[in-house]
């Protein structure tokens, strides 16, 4: 079920989802198909659903991976990862939706009001998720489409819809700067980068960096000229 915790889907309580999974697991296993879940709208709610799923051996043994949505950087992502590894070591943890909600109502046919800002925001969220130890993350959405319940062509896609020949949005190129490096098994570590700026003949001003950055800066001024 999509977002059973009451997001954009059918609301199903944790014990109800566990009951459904228990009934489905053996039937799907007969066809070589496994389950994934709980696919909640955020990592915090996933922690409410997972105990009932992982406590049931029939469900736990037939999970292909644990899945949930998370649209913001959150320490709850690591909490889910740690909980899953304590119960089922080696079971993959996958974020099945992430995006940015800070640049307009893209469900209602609005284009993001700052394309570069949107790209930077989803890139920051993606890197945060990998720092928290997840195994994979799926961006919402690949292509614009008519979403039931919203009565409009969405604007979440990295590609525009078929009416626009699947043209690439700036976020496509933004993600392209990151995705080639997120190979299977890759981990993103926090690093500190020291930037040394040499100023000649001019007064030096402090360098401002993003609040999300972990960089440290130093300014080095000299009155002598620099030859190249």
ChimeraX commands (.cxc) that place a marker at each C-alpha (Angstrom):
marker #1 position 0.00,0.00,0.00 radius 0.5
marker #1 position 1.24,3.49,-0.80 radius 0.5
marker #1 position 1.70,5.58,2.36 radius 0.5
marker #1 position -0.55,3.53,4.66 radius 0.5
marker #1 position 0.16,6.02,7.46 radius 0.5
marker #1 position -2.31,8.46,5.94 radius 0.5
marker #1 position -0.22,10.21,3.32 radius 0.5
marker #1 position -1.19,10.12,-0.35 radius 0.5
marker #1 position -2.80,6.68,-0.18 radius 0.5
marker #1 position -5.14,4.37,1.71 radius 0.5
marker #1 position -4.85,4.64,5.49 radius 0.5
marker #1 position -4.05,1.25,7.04 radius 0.5
marker #1 position -2.93,0.86,10.66 radius 0.5
marker #1 position 0.27,-1.01,11.45 radius 0.5
marker #1 position -1.46,-4.19,12.59 radius 0.5
marker #1 position -3.70,-4.12,9.51 radius 0.5
marker #1 position -0.74,-3.85,7.15 radius 0.5
marker #1 position 1.00,-6.71,8.97 radius 0.5
marker #1 position -2.15,-8.83,8.60 radius 0.5
marker #1 position -2.33,-8.15,4.86 radius 0.5
marker #1 position 1.38,-8.91,4.44 radius 0.5
marker #1 position 0.99,-12.20,6.34 radius 0.5
marker #1 position -1.78,-13.29,3.97 radius 0.5
marker #1 position -0.01,-12.12,0.82 radius 0.5
marker #1 position 3.50,-13.40,1.52 radius 0.5
marker #1 position 2.95,-17.15,0.90 radius 0.5
marker #1 position 0.76,-16.55,-2.15 radius 0.5
marker #1 position 3.35,-14.31,-3.80 radius 0.5
marker #1 position 6.23,-16.56,-2.74 radius 0.5
marker #1 position 4.66,-19.36,-4.78 radius 0.5
marker #1 position 5.29,-17.21,-7.86 radius 0.5
marker #1 position 8.78,-16.16,-6.77 radius 0.5
marker #1 position 7.65,-12.66,-5.77 radius 0.5
marker #1 position 8.64,-10.94,-2.52 radius 0.5
marker #1 position 7.17,-8.04,-0.57 radius 0.5
marker #1 position 8.57,-4.63,0.29 radius 0.5
marker #1 position 7.29,-2.07,2.75 radius 0.5
marker #1 position 5.92,-0.45,4.78 radius 0.5
marker #1 position 6.22,2.42,2.23 radius 0.5
marker #1 position 5.14,5.04,4.76 radius 0.5
marker #1 position 5.27,8.76,4.02 radius 0.5
marker #1 position 8.30,9.27,6.29 radius 0.5
marker #1 position 10.97,7.40,8.20 radius 0.5
marker #1 position 9.50,8.15,11.62 radius 0.5
marker #1 position 6.24,6.42,10.75 radius 0.5
marker #1 position 8.14,3.48,9.27 radius 0.5
marker #1 position 9.46,2.81,12.77 radius 0.5
marker #1 position 5.85,2.39,13.92 radius 0.5
marker #1 position 5.09,-0.23,11.25 radius 0.5
marker #1 position 8.30,-2.23,11.10 radius 0.5
marker #1 position 8.10,-4.10,14.44 radius 0.5
marker #1 position 4.89,-5.88,13.41 radius 0.5
marker #1 position 6.29,-6.76,10.00 radius 0.5
marker #1 position 9.65,-8.01,11.24 radius 0.5
marker #1 position 8.15,-9.84,14.24 radius 0.5
marker #1 position 6.31,-12.15,11.82 radius 0.5
marker #1 position 8.80,-14.71,10.42 radius 0.5
marker #1 position 6.58,-15.38,7.42 radius 0.5
marker #1 position 6.62,-11.70,6.45 radius 0.5
marker #1 position 10.21,-11.01,7.45 radius 0.5
marker #1 position 11.62,-13.88,5.41 radius 0.5
marker #1 position 9.68,-12.75,2.36 radius 0.5
marker #1 position 10.74,-9.10,2.39 radius 0.5
marker #1 position 12.94,-8.13,-0.56 radius 0.5
marker #1 position 13.79,-4.83,1.15 radius 0.5
marker #1 position 12.44,-2.31,3.63 radius 0.5
marker #1 position 10.97,0.76,1.94 radius 0.5
marker #1 position 9.63,4.14,2.99 radius 0.5
marker #1 position 9.38,7.72,1.71 radius 0.5
marker #1 position 11.38,10.61,3.12 radius 0.5
marker #1 position 11.29,14.06,1.55 radius 0.5
marker #1 position 13.64,15.84,3.94 radius 0.5
marker #1 position 17.05,15.17,5.50 radius 0.5
marker #1 position 16.28,13.29,8.72 radius 0.5
marker #1 position 18.12,11.36,11.41 radius 0.5
marker #1 position 15.11,9.02,11.47 radius 0.5
marker #1 position 16.52,7.48,8.29 radius 0.5
marker #1 position 19.51,6.13,10.20 radius 0.5
marker #1 position 17.22,5.00,13.00 radius 0.5
marker #1 position 15.28,2.88,10.50 radius 0.5
marker #1 position 18.49,1.52,9.00 radius 0.5
marker #1 position 19.88,0.60,12.42 radius 0.5
marker #1 position 16.63,-1.03,13.53 radius 0.5
marker #1 position 16.39,-3.13,10.37 radius 0.5
marker #1 position 20.02,-4.25,10.62 radius 0.5
marker #1 position 19.47,-5.27,14.25 radius 0.5
marker #1 position 16.53,-7.46,13.22 radius 0.5
marker #1 position 17.45,-8.63,9.71 radius 0.5
marker #1 position 21.16,-8.03,9.03 radius 0.5
marker #1 position 21.80,-7.51,5.34 radius 0.5
marker #1 position 18.21,-6.63,4.43 radius 0.5
marker #1 position 18.41,-3.59,2.11 radius 0.5
marker #1 position 16.81,-0.28,3.13 radius 0.5
marker #1 position 15.46,1.78,0.24 radius 0.5
marker #1 position 13.82,5.21,0.14 radius 0.5
marker #1 position 11.15,4.79,-2.51 radius 0.5
marker #1 position 10.29,8.50,-2.83 radius 0.5
marker #1 position 12.13,11.75,-2.21 radius 0.5
marker #1 position 11.70,15.20,-3.74 radius 0.5
marker #1 position 11.37,18.85,-2.66 radius 0.5
marker #1 position 8.18,20.58,-1.54 radius 0.5
marker #1 position 9.70,24.03,-1.19 radius 0.5
marker #1 position 9.24,25.44,-4.70 radius 0.5
marker #1 position 5.54,25.43,-5.55 radius 0.5
marker #1 position 2.60,23.06,-5.93 radius 0.5
marker #1 position 3.96,20.72,-8.58 radius 0.5
marker #1 position 0.96,18.41,-8.19 radius 0.5
marker #1 position -1.16,21.25,-9.57 radius 0.5
marker #1 position 0.74,21.83,-12.82 radius 0.5
marker #1 position 3.01,24.51,-11.34 radius 0.5
marker #1 position 6.63,24.56,-12.44 radius 0.5
marker #1 position 9.19,24.87,-9.65 radius 0.5
marker #1 position 9.63,28.60,-9.07 radius 0.5
marker #1 position 13.43,28.27,-8.80 radius 0.5
marker #1 position 14.81,25.46,-10.93 radius 0.5
marker #1 position 18.38,25.65,-9.65 radius 0.5
marker #1 position 17.22,25.89,-6.05 radius 0.5
marker #1 position 15.00,22.85,-6.57 radius 0.5
marker #1 position 17.91,20.86,-8.01 radius 0.5
marker #1 position 20.19,21.82,-5.12 radius 0.5
marker #1 position 17.52,20.92,-2.57 radius 0.5
marker #1 position 16.91,17.42,-3.90 radius 0.5
marker #1 position 20.66,16.87,-4.24 radius 0.5
marker #1 position 21.17,17.81,-0.58 radius 0.5
marker #1 position 18.35,15.49,0.49 radius 0.5
marker #1 position 19.73,12.61,-1.57 radius 0.5
marker #1 position 23.23,12.96,-0.12 radius 0.5
marker #1 position 21.80,13.19,3.39 radius 0.5
marker #1 position 19.92,9.93,2.89 radius 0.5
marker #1 position 23.06,8.15,1.76 radius 0.5
marker #1 position 25.01,9.54,4.71 radius 0.5
marker #1 position 22.40,7.91,6.93 radius 0.5
marker #1 position 23.28,4.54,5.44 radius 0.5
marker #1 position 20.47,3.65,3.04 radius 0.5
marker #1 position 21.11,1.33,0.10 radius 0.5
marker #1 position 19.15,3.15,-2.61 radius 0.5
marker #1 position 16.79,6.09,-3.17 radius 0.5
marker #1 position 14.22,6.75,-5.89 radius 0.5
marker #1 position 13.45,10.34,-6.92 radius 0.5
marker #1 position 9.80,11.28,-7.40 radius 0.5
marker #1 position 9.23,11.45,-10.31 radius 0.5
marker #1 position 10.87,10.36,-13.56 radius 0.5
marker #1 position 8.32,11.90,-15.97 radius 0.5
marker #1 position 5.37,14.30,-15.61 radius 0.5
marker #1 position 2.05,12.49,-15.72 radius 0.5
marker #1 position -1.67,12.78,-14.98 radius 0.5
marker #1 position -1.90,11.84,-11.32 radius 0.5
marker #1 position -5.27,10.45,-10.17 radius 0.5
marker #1 position -6.85,12.62,-7.50 radius 0.5
marker #1 position -5.09,15.80,-8.59 radius 0.5
marker #1 position -6.72,16.34,-12.00 radius 0.5
marker #1 position -3.60,17.94,-13.47 radius 0.5
marker #1 position -0.37,16.99,-15.19 radius 0.5
marker #1 position 2.25,16.99,-12.44 radius 0.5
marker #1 position 5.58,18.81,-12.74 radius 0.5
marker #1 position 7.76,16.55,-10.57 radius 0.5
marker #1 position 9.56,14.83,-13.43 radius 0.5
marker #1 position 13.23,15.13,-14.23 radius 0.5
marker #1 position 11.77,14.87,-17.73 radius 0.5
marker #1 position 8.76,16.76,-19.03 radius 0.5
marker #1 position 5.82,14.75,-20.34 radius 0.5
marker #1 position 5.38,13.28,-23.84 radius 0.5
marker #1 position 3.65,16.46,-25.04 radius 0.5
marker #1 position 6.98,18.23,-24.45 radius 0.5
marker #1 position 9.10,15.48,-26.04 radius 0.5
marker #1 position 10.43,14.41,-22.62 radius 0.5
marker #1 position 12.63,17.52,-22.42 radius 0.5
marker #1 position 15.15,17.49,-19.57 radius 0.5
marker #1 position 14.72,19.89,-16.68 radius 0.5
marker #1 position 17.69,21.47,-14.85 radius 0.5
marker #1 position 17.25,18.94,-12.01 radius 0.5
marker #1 position 18.16,16.20,-14.50 radius 0.5
marker #1 position 21.58,17.76,-14.96 radius 0.5
marker #1 position 21.90,18.44,-11.24 radius 0.5
marker #1 position 21.35,14.78,-10.36 radius 0.5
marker #1 position 23.73,13.81,-13.14 radius 0.5
marker #1 position 26.52,15.46,-11.16 radius 0.5
marker #1 position 25.92,13.00,-8.30 radius 0.5
marker #1 position 24.39,9.75,-9.50 radius 0.5
marker #1 position 27.42,8.39,-11.40 radius 0.5
marker #1 position 29.28,8.29,-8.08 radius 0.5
marker #1 position 26.54,6.52,-6.11 radius 0.5
marker #1 position 27.43,3.02,-7.22 radius 0.5
marker #1 position 26.13,-0.08,-5.40 radius 0.5
marker #1 position 27.74,-0.16,-1.98 radius 0.5
marker #1 position 28.79,3.50,-2.08 radius 0.5
marker #1 position 28.71,5.50,1.14 radius 0.5
marker #1 position 28.71,9.29,1.42 radius 0.5
marker #1 position 30.83,10.53,4.32 radius 0.5
marker #1 position 30.84,13.92,5.99 radius 0.5
marker #1 position 34.06,15.75,5.19 radius 0.5
marker #1 position 35.64,19.02,6.23 radius 0.5
marker #1 position 37.19,21.10,3.48 radius 0.5
marker #1 position 39.56,23.92,4.34 radius 0.5
marker #1 position 39.56,26.69,1.74 radius 0.5
marker #1 position 42.59,29.01,1.77 radius 0.5
marker #1 position 42.05,32.29,-0.07 radius 0.5
marker #1 position 45.03,34.45,-0.95 radius 0.5
marker #1 position 44.27,38.13,-1.45 radius 0.5
marker #1 position 46.82,40.50,-2.92 radius 0.5
marker #1 position 46.70,44.30,-2.57 radius 0.5
marker #1 position 42.98,44.20,-1.74 radius 0.5
marker #1 position 41.28,44.07,1.65 radius 0.5
marker #1 position 39.89,40.64,2.43 radius 0.5
marker #1 position 36.26,39.97,3.26 radius 0.5
marker #1 position 35.09,36.86,5.07 radius 0.5
marker #1 position 33.77,34.11,2.83 radius 0.5
marker #1 position 30.20,33.08,3.49 radius 0.5
marker #1 position 29.25,29.46,2.88 radius 0.5
marker #1 position 25.97,27.58,2.96 radius 0.5
marker #1 position 24.60,26.72,6.38 radius 0.5
marker #1 position 24.50,23.11,5.20 radius 0.5
marker #1 position 28.20,23.10,4.46 radius 0.5
marker #1 position 30.77,21.60,6.81 radius 0.5
marker #1 position 33.60,23.60,5.25 radius 0.5
marker #1 position 36.00,25.66,7.31 radius 0.5
marker #1 position 37.56,28.78,5.80 radius 0.5
marker #1 position 40.73,30.73,6.31 radius 0.5
marker #1 position 41.77,33.97,4.71 radius 0.5
marker #1 position 45.42,34.68,4.02 radius 0.5
marker #1 position 46.35,38.21,2.93 radius 0.5
marker #1 position 49.65,39.41,1.53 radius 0.5
marker #1 position 50.65,42.78,0.14 radius 0.5
marker #1 position 53.05,41.30,-2.38 radius 0.5
marker #1 position 52.12,40.59,-5.95 radius 0.5
marker #1 position 51.84,37.10,-7.34 radius 0.5
marker #1 position 53.46,36.25,-10.64 radius 0.5
marker #1 position 52.12,33.51,-12.85 radius 0.5
marker link #1:1,2 radius 0.2
marker link #1:2,3 radius 0.2
marker link #1:3,4 radius 0.2
marker link #1:4,5 radius 0.2
marker link #1:5,6 radius 0.2
marker link #1:6,7 radius 0.2
marker link #1:7,8 radius 0.2
marker link #1:8,9 radius 0.2
marker link #1:9,10 radius 0.2
marker link #1:10,11 radius 0.2
marker link #1:11,12 radius 0.2
marker link #1:12,13 radius 0.2
marker link #1:13,14 radius 0.2
marker link #1:14,15 radius 0.2
marker link #1:15,16 radius 0.2
marker link #1:16,17 radius 0.2
marker link #1:17,18 radius 0.2
marker link #1:18,19 radius 0.2
marker link #1:19,20 radius 0.2
marker link #1:20,21 radius 0.2
marker link #1:21,22 radius 0.2
marker link #1:22,23 radius 0.2
marker link #1:23,24 radius 0.2
marker link #1:24,25 radius 0.2
marker link #1:25,26 radius 0.2
marker link #1:26,27 radius 0.2
marker link #1:27,28 radius 0.2
marker link #1:28,29 radius 0.2
marker link #1:29,30 radius 0.2
marker link #1:30,31 radius 0.2
marker link #1:31,32 radius 0.2
marker link #1:32,33 radius 0.2
marker link #1:33,34 radius 0.2
marker link #1:34,35 radius 0.2
marker link #1:35,36 radius 0.2
marker link #1:36,37 radius 0.2
marker link #1:37,38 radius 0.2
marker link #1:38,39 radius 0.2
marker link #1:39,40 radius 0.2
marker link #1:40,41 radius 0.2
marker link #1:41,42 radius 0.2
marker link #1:42,43 radius 0.2
marker link #1:43,44 radius 0.2
marker link #1:44,45 radius 0.2
marker link #1:45,46 radius 0.2
marker link #1:46,47 radius 0.2
marker link #1:47,48 radius 0.2
marker link #1:48,49 radius 0.2
marker link #1:49,50 radius 0.2
marker link #1:50,51 radius 0.2
marker link #1:51,52 radius 0.2
marker link #1:52,53 radius 0.2
marker link #1:53,54 radius 0.2
marker link #1:54,55 radius 0.2
marker link #1:55,56 radius 0.2
marker link #1:56,57 radius 0.2
marker link #1:57,58 radius 0.2
marker link #1:58,59 radius 0.2
marker link #1:59,60 radius 0.2
marker link #1:60,61 radius 0.2
marker link #1:61,62 radius 0.2
marker link #1:62,63 radius 0.2
marker link #1:63,64 radius 0.2
marker link #1:64,65 radius 0.2
marker link #1:65,66 radius 0.2
marker link #1:66,67 radius 0.2
marker link #1:67,68 radius 0.2
marker link #1:68,69 radius 0.2
marker link #1:69,70 radius 0.2
marker link #1:70,71 radius 0.2
marker link #1:71,72 radius 0.2
marker link #1:72,73 radius 0.2
marker link #1:73,74 radius 0.2
marker link #1:74,75 radius 0.2
marker link #1:75,76 radius 0.2
marker link #1:76,77 radius 0.2
marker link #1:77,78 radius 0.2
marker link #1:78,79 radius 0.2
marker link #1:79,80 radius 0.2
marker link #1:80,81 radius 0.2
marker link #1:81,82 radius 0.2
marker link #1:82,83 radius 0.2
marker link #1:83,84 radius 0.2
marker link #1:84,85 radius 0.2
marker link #1:85,86 radius 0.2
marker link #1:86,87 radius 0.2
marker link #1:87,88 radius 0.2
marker link #1:88,89 radius 0.2
marker link #1:89,90 radius 0.2
marker link #1:90,91 radius 0.2
marker link #1:91,92 radius 0.2
marker link #1:92,93 radius 0.2
marker link #1:93,94 radius 0.2
marker link #1:94,95 radius 0.2
marker link #1:95,96 radius 0.2
marker link #1:96,97 radius 0.2
marker link #1:97,98 radius 0.2
marker link #1:98,99 radius 0.2
marker link #1:99,100 radius 0.2
marker link #1:100,101 radius 0.2
marker link #1:101,102 radius 0.2
marker link #1:102,103 radius 0.2
marker link #1:103,104 radius 0.2
marker link #1:104,105 radius 0.2
marker link #1:105,106 radius 0.2
marker link #1:106,107 radius 0.2
marker link #1:107,108 radius 0.2
marker link #1:108,109 radius 0.2
marker link #1:109,110 radius 0.2
marker link #1:110,111 radius 0.2
marker link #1:111,112 radius 0.2
marker link #1:112,113 radius 0.2
marker link #1:113,114 radius 0.2
marker link #1:114,115 radius 0.2
marker link #1:115,116 radius 0.2
marker link #1:116,117 radius 0.2
marker link #1:117,118 radius 0.2
marker link #1:118,119 radius 0.2
marker link #1:119,120 radius 0.2
marker link #1:120,121 radius 0.2
marker link #1:121,122 radius 0.2
marker link #1:122,123 radius 0.2
marker link #1:123,124 radius 0.2
marker link #1:124,125 radius 0.2
marker link #1:125,126 radius 0.2
marker link #1:126,127 radius 0.2
marker link #1:127,128 radius 0.2
marker link #1:128,129 radius 0.2
marker link #1:129,130 radius 0.2
marker link #1:130,131 radius 0.2
marker link #1:131,132 radius 0.2
marker link #1:132,133 radius 0.2
marker link #1:133,134 radius 0.2
marker link #1:134,135 radius 0.2
marker link #1:135,136 radius 0.2
marker link #1:136,137 radius 0.2
marker link #1:137,138 radius 0.2
marker link #1:138,139 radius 0.2
marker link #1:139,140 radius 0.2
marker link #1:140,141 radius 0.2
marker link #1:141,142 radius 0.2
marker link #1:142,143 radius 0.2
marker link #1:143,144 radius 0.2
marker link #1:144,145 radius 0.2
marker link #1:145,146 radius 0.2
marker link #1:146,147 radius 0.2
marker link #1:147,148 radius 0.2
marker link #1:148,149 radius 0.2
marker link #1:149,150 radius 0.2
marker link #1:150,151 radius 0.2
marker link #1:151,152 radius 0.2
marker link #1:152,153 radius 0.2
marker link #1:153,154 radius 0.2
marker link #1:154,155 radius 0.2
marker link #1:155,156 radius 0.2
marker link #1:156,157 radius 0.2
marker link #1:157,158 radius 0.2
marker link #1:158,159 radius 0.2
marker link #1:159,160 radius 0.2
marker link #1:160,161 radius 0.2
marker link #1:161,162 radius 0.2
marker link #1:162,163 radius 0.2
marker link #1:163,164 radius 0.2
marker link #1:164,165 radius 0.2
marker link #1:165,166 radius 0.2
marker link #1:166,167 radius 0.2
marker link #1:167,168 radius 0.2
marker link #1:168,169 radius 0.2
marker link #1:169,170 radius 0.2
marker link #1:170,171 radius 0.2
marker link #1:171,172 radius 0.2
marker link #1:172,173 radius 0.2
marker link #1:173,174 radius 0.2
marker link #1:174,175 radius 0.2
marker link #1:175,176 radius 0.2
marker link #1:176,177 radius 0.2
marker link #1:177,178 radius 0.2
marker link #1:178,179 radius 0.2
marker link #1:179,180 radius 0.2
marker link #1:180,181 radius 0.2
marker link #1:181,182 radius 0.2
marker link #1:182,183 radius 0.2
marker link #1:183,184 radius 0.2
marker link #1:184,185 radius 0.2
marker link #1:185,186 radius 0.2
marker link #1:186,187 radius 0.2
marker link #1:187,188 radius 0.2
marker link #1:188,189 radius 0.2
marker link #1:189,190 radius 0.2
marker link #1:190,191 radius 0.2
marker link #1:191,192 radius 0.2
marker link #1:192,193 radius 0.2
marker link #1:193,194 radius 0.2
marker link #1:194,195 radius 0.2
marker link #1:195,196 radius 0.2
marker link #1:196,197 radius 0.2
marker link #1:197,198 radius 0.2
marker link #1:198,199 radius 0.2
marker link #1:199,200 radius 0.2
marker link #1:200,201 radius 0.2
marker link #1:201,202 radius 0.2
marker link #1:202,203 radius 0.2
marker link #1:203,204 radius 0.2
marker link #1:204,205 radius 0.2
marker link #1:205,206 radius 0.2
marker link #1:206,207 radius 0.2
marker link #1:207,208 radius 0.2
marker link #1:208,209 radius 0.2
marker link #1:209,210 radius 0.2
marker link #1:210,211 radius 0.2
marker link #1:211,212 radius 0.2
marker link #1:212,213 radius 0.2
marker link #1:213,214 radius 0.2
marker link #1:214,215 radius 0.2
marker link #1:215,216 radius 0.2
marker link #1:216,217 radius 0.2
marker link #1:217,218 radius 0.2
marker link #1:218,219 radius 0.2
marker link #1:219,220 radius 0.2
marker link #1:220,221 radius 0.2
marker link #1:221,222 radius 0.2
marker link #1:222,223 radius 0.2
marker link #1:223,224 radius 0.2
marker link #1:224,225 radius 0.2
marker link #1:225,226 radius 0.2
marker link #1:226,227 radius 0.2
marker link #1:227,228 radius 0.2
view
